[in-house]
């Protein structure tokens, strides 16, 4: 009997994976995994991207060794059933990156707690893809990398056709298409785009070469991306004044020097599911508070919640001292429970999610998205030397007559104007799907093949990643994987979340190889 979980042996799936960054590679790998596990039918995958090299994307194409992953190496495997895969590959990857042979202390165990340059992780993505392609030469599988920027999708009764930006209509008729584009660009200060002294994102290495080392640079934002911007400025020899402009958010906290494992007792998968759906966020917060209290004690938790973080230098000094200590750290709880974040978000009632994003997201980010200890020490040095000032209350930015920028701030004493010669927008990704610089996504939104999620990004089915159309129905042939499902899955900048989602999308496709809706 043929059922959705047991398609006929002759079933053929032809899948377009659009976008060859991390999400696209993970989706391709999980497609191959599930197809081999089922051992039936045939599978053709076309991985499409405008870039010549798959796997890098924005996050992992930075050439600077100072730009490191914000997670320890032991957490970054692309194989759910092999959590040490990245660690085993890492000595060879580092040797290749440095042009050196692995040394006697460069084994996987000594690297487990390290923060690896992002370009090395990009090389890991490429390696994983090569290995997956090599393993796909048997078992009725074919995978091709096609260099195209897809601009339009043509659904039809016999499959999906893709049209590239040059007007070429690709000949293949696909049973499924998975859009795997990356983050949204910052949506703030778009009127400044094109100004020669303004960088709309911090990832253009040529921009830093144009900055005279003695002139002032303003950085919009105080999150992890802003820290990366300051590291890039240092790498390019900048010595002038630095300003970090924010609305109200402070610098990220600091990851502990040693991240100890934590086994949750209160905020567990069973406890989360037992609460059902449409749950007040306060009920999940109660479980989290119980978990934190058990880990670090009630006094330290109360001190953490009541801490005054207004002075950035003092706050950072306290965070560094806390990270260097041997005491249990609250981040160990947040790290251990992070796999539950998408399900908690899915089960939380809508109005609480909306209120959280408006009122609490900035505070949550400071405590959840922490920087590595070495980066924190670098940042503290800049603050202590007086080279960097952190200025909150930012309200507006305008171009000045001398080619620089005037930044308007609201302070307790009234409005204040600050001047800077250069400006880098490091405010992080935007949330409006309409602002994405992807002709395909814009076209799909215009035609109702995709719809924006009211909490940001693209709307998809939580469990299968099938795209939700403008009419509210979930598509059976078009899926969407990547950071832009944040409105549905919340924590989508993590490899682990996108790997889980890539696996779910691949499972749907391999159990519905003809794209049909199950009955």
N, C-alpha and C positions, 0 to 999 in steps of 0.2 A: 504494500500500500504506500502511495506517495503522500506524504504530509509535509507541512512547512519544515519540520525538523528532519525529514528524510526525503529530500528531493530525488527525482528519478536519476538513475545513474548516467543518463545521457544529458542531463541539464548542463547548460553552458552559460556562464556569467562572463560578461565583458564589461569591465569596470574602468571608468575614467577617474583617476585620482588627480584633482586639479590643485596644484601647489605642492612643490617638492621640498618644503621645509620640514621641520621636525614632525608636525602633525601628519603631513603627507607620507613621510617615510614610515611612521608608526602605523598608519592605516594600511599601507602596502604590506608591511611585515605581518600584521595581524590577519590580513586577507589570505596570505600564503599559509600562515599557521593553521587557520580554521579549515581551509580547503584541504590541506594535507591530512588533518585530523579526521575529516569526513571520508576521505579516500574515494570520492565519486565525482563524476562529471568532469568538466573542463573549465579552466579559468584563464582569462586573458586580462591583464592589467596594463593600462597605459598611464604612466606617471608623467604629468605635463607641467611644465614650468617655463617661464621666460628666461630664467637664468641658465647659464651653461652648466653649472655645478649644482647638483641636488644636495640638499641637506643643510645648507648654511642658514639661509634666511637672514633676517635682521639681527636676531639675538646672537647668532654664532658666527657671524661674518666679520666681527670686529677684529682687527689685526693686533690689538694691544694686549700683551700678556697681563697687564694690570686689570683688565676686565675679566673677572673670574665669575664662576657660578656662585650663586648665593646659597647653594645647598652643598653639603658635604658629598664627596665622591661616592661614598658607600650607598647613597640613596638614589643614584642616577642611572641604574640599569634600564635598558629598553626591553628586557625580557622578564615578564611578571613571574615566571617559574624559575628564573635564574637571577636572583638579586645581586650576585657578585660578578655578573658578566662584565660590567664596566670596569670594576676593579682589576679583573684579570687582564683586560685589554689595555689598561692605563699605562703600565710601564713602557710598553712598545709605542703607544701613542705619544707619550712624553718624549721618548728618545727620538722618534721621528720629527717631532716639533722642534726639538733643540739640535737635531743633527748629531746626537750623541748615543752611545750605547747605554742601556740601563745600568745603573750603578748598584753596588751591593745593598744599599738601603732603599732601593726604589721598587721593592716588591709590593704586591697588593695590600698586605697588612699595614705597611707604613704609610700608605696613601689613603687609607679609608676615611680619615677625618680631614683630608685636605680639601681645598677649594681650587678647582682646576680652571685654568684659562678657558674661556668660552670657545675660543678657536679650536682647542683640543677636543672639546665636546662636539663641535661641528665635524671634526675629522672622525670621531666615533660614530656619528650619525651616518656619514658616508661609508664607513667600514661596514656597519650593520646592513646598510642597503646592499652593498656589494656581496656580502655573505648570503643575504636573502635571495638575491638574483642568482647566485651560483647554485644555491640549493633548489631553485625553481626550474631547473632545466629538465627535471623529470616529473612524472606524475600528472601529466596533462595541464601543466602550467606554463604560461608565457608572460613575461614582463618586458615592456619596452619603455624607455625614457624618451619623450618627445619634447623638443624645445618649441613650445608655442605659448603665447599668452592668450588664454581663452577669453573671448569678449561676449559670447552669446551662446545660449543653450536652446536647442530646438527640440521640444518634446514631440513625439509622434507615436502612432500605434505600433510601429515596428522598432521603436527604440529612441534613444536620445542622440542627437547630432550636435557637434560642437563647432563653433565658428571662431576663428582666431581674430586678433585685432587687425590683421592685414586683409580681412575679408575671406580668407580661405575656409572652406567648409570641409572639415575632416571627413574622410570617407567612412569611418567606422560608425556603426550603430551600436550604442552602448545600452546594456540592460540597466546600468546604474551609473551615477556620477556622484562623487564625494568631493565637495568643495573644502579645501584645507588651506585657506588663506590665513595670514597671521593677524597681529594686533592692529587695532585702529590707530591712526596717528593722533597726536594731541589735537584737540579741536579748539583750543584757546589761541587767541591772538593770530588768527589766520590772516588778518589784514596786513600783518608784517611780513608775510611770505614774499620773497623776492628781494627784500632789503639785503644789501651785501654784508651787513654786519649782524644779521639775524640767522640763527640756525633753527628751523622748525622742529628738528629732532637732533639728538646728540650723537647720531651714529654716522655722520659724514666726516671722515678723517681729514679731508681736504680743507674743511672749514677751520680746523685748529691751526693749520699751517698759515692761514691768512691773518692770524691774530698777532700783532706785535707783542713781545713778551712783557712789556712794561705797562700796557694799557689795561683798563679795568674790564672785567667780564662779569655780567650778571647771569645767574642761573635761575630759571623759573622752576621752583619745586624744591622739596627737601626730602624726597624719597630715595629709594635705591638707585633710580636712574640719575638723580642729581649727584649721588656719590660717584657713579661711573663717569659723569661729566667732569667732576673735579679730578679724578684719576687721569682722564685723558688730557686735561690741561697740564697737569704735572708732567706727564710723559712727553708733551710737546714743548717743555721748557718754559711754561708761563710763570712769571714772577710778580705780576701786578696784583692790584686789589681784586678781591673776589666778593661777590654778594650773592646770597641765596634768598630769593624772594618767595614767600609762601602766603597763603591766605591765613591759615591758622595751624597747620600741621607742623610738628617738630620732626627732628631727624629720627630715623629708625632706631629701634633698640639694637642690642648687640648679642649675637649668638654666643653661647657658652663655649669656652675653649675645648671642653670635652662634653659632647652631647651623649648623655646616658640614656639607655632605653627606658621607656616607661610603659607599663601594661595598664591600660585604663580599667577601672573598676566601676565607675559611675556612667561616664559618657561612652557607652559601648554601642555596637551595632544593634544588639537586641533591645537595649533601653530606648534607642532612637526609634526603632520600628514599632515598639510597643505603644508609643505616643500617638501613632496614627498619622493622619494628614490634617492640613489646615491648623497647625499647632501654633499657639502663641510662642513667639521667640523667647519669652521669659522662661518657659519651661525647659528649653534647651540650655539657656544661660544658667539655670539652677543646677543642672547636671555638670556643666563646666566648672561652676564655682566649687561644687563638692569635690571634683577631681583635683582642682588646683589647691584647695585647702588640705587635702590629704597629702599632696606632694610637697608643698612648701610651708604648710602651716598657716593658721588663720592670721597670725600677727603680720607675717611677711606679705600675705595676700592683701590685707587691709592697707599696709604701707604702700604696696605697689599701686593700688587703686587710688590712693590719696596723694600720691607723689606729685609735687609741683615740678613740671617739666618746662617752665617758662625760660629758664636760663640754659641755653643749649650747651654751653661749655661745662657747667656743673652737672647737668643731666647726663651728658656723655661720659664724664669722668665716673659718675656713679655706676652707669651701665657697664663700663669697661671693668671696673673693680668687681662688680657682681659676676660678670662673665669669666673673670680670671679666678674666682673663688671655687672651692670644691663643693659648695653647697648645692643641693638640688635646685634646678632652675625651672621657672614657670614655662619657659619655651619648650621644655621636654614634654610637657602635657599637650601643648598646642601642636607640636610636631607629631606626637603619637596619635592624636585624634584628627589630623588633617584629612586622612582618607574618608572620614565621615562627613566632611564639610559639604560636598555636593548633595548628599542625601538629606542632611539637616536643612539645607536651603530649599530643597524640593518639598519638604514636608512643612515648612514654615508658612503661615498664612501671608497672603500677598501684602496686606497693608503694613505688617511688621517688617517685611523685607524692604519695602519702599522707604519706611521711616528710618531703618537702619542705614541704608545707603545715603540718605540725606544728612543724618545727624551723627552717626557713629562710625562710619566707614574710615574716616581719617584717623581716629583714635585706634581703631582695630588694626589698621595697617601698620602703625608705629610699633605695636606689640606683636604682630604676627609675622610681618615681613622684615626680618632682622638682617643686619649686615654682618659679614665676617669680622672677626676680632681685628685682624690686620687693617682692614679698611677703617674700622672705628678709630684705631690709633692714629692713622694718617689724618683723619678728619679732625680729631682732637688737637693734633699738632697745628693744623691750619688755624683753628680757633684760638689756641693758646698764644700763637705768635701774632695774632691780630690781622692776619692776611685775609681771613674769611669772616664776614659778618652775616648773621642770620636775621632776616627782617621779615616779620609777619605783617598781616593786615593789608596785603597787596590788593589794590582795587582796579588799577588800569595801567596800561603801558602804551606810550605813544612814541613815535620817532621824533628825535630832536633835530634842530637845524644844523648842528655840527656833525651829523651822521651817526650819532649815538642814540640813546633812548632815555626817556624820562619815565620813571616808575612811581606811580602815586600810591601812597600807603595811608591807611587810617590808623592813627595811634590814639592813646588816651588824651594826648595833648592837642589833637587835631590832625589835619591832613598834612603829610610831609612828602616832598618830592625828592627822589634820588636819581642821580644820573649815572649811567654806565656806558662804556664805549662799545661793547659787544654784548650780545644776549643769546643765550642758548635755552630753548624750551625743553626742559627735562621734567615736565609735569606728568609724564606717564601717558598710557593709552587713553584715547577717548572712549565714549560709550555709544555714540550715535552711529548706527549702521550706515546711515546715508552719507557719512563723511569718509567712508572707506575708499581708498584710491584703487579700487578694483573695478574695471569696466564690467566684468561678469557679474559681480554682486550688485552693482548699481542697476544693470539691466534686469536682473532677476527681481529686484525690489520694484522696479518700475512696472514690470509685467505681472507682478503678483505671484511669481514662483517662489519667492521668499518673502517673509515679513519681519519687520523689526520686533524685538521683544521689548515690552514696556519698561523693563529694568535694565535695558542695554543689550547691544549686540543683536544676534540673529536668533529667532525663535525656532526651536527644534523639539522633538519628542525627547523627554528626559532619558528614557531607557534605550532607545534605538538610534538616536541622532537623526531621524528622518526630518527633513525640513517641513516646517509648517507654512502652508501657502496663505495668501491673503484671505481666502475664503474660510480659513480655520482648519482645513483638512491637512492631515499629514501625508506628504508625498510618499509613494512606495519606491521611487527610483532615484530621487534626489536627496542626498544626505549632506550634513555639514559638521565638520570636526575641527576643533581648534579653540583658541582663546576667545573667539567671538561668540561662543555660547554662554558667556558669563551670566546673562540674565536667567538662564535655566540652571546652570551648574555652579555658579558663583566663583569658585576657586579654580579658574581655568588658565592661570599663568604657570601652573605646576606641571612638570612632565608626567607625574603620576596620574593626575586627573585626565590629561589628554590621552595618555596611554590607555586608561580605562575606557574612555569614550571611543578611541580608535578601535579597541577590541569589541565594544558593543556594536559599532557600525559594521565592522567586518562580520560579526556573527549574524547580524540581520541579513546581510547580502548573501552569505553562503548558505543560509537556510531559506532564502527566497531568491534563487539564482535568476529567475525570469522576471523579477521585479513585481510579481503579482501580489495582491493583498491576500493574506490567508483568510480562509472561510471557516 
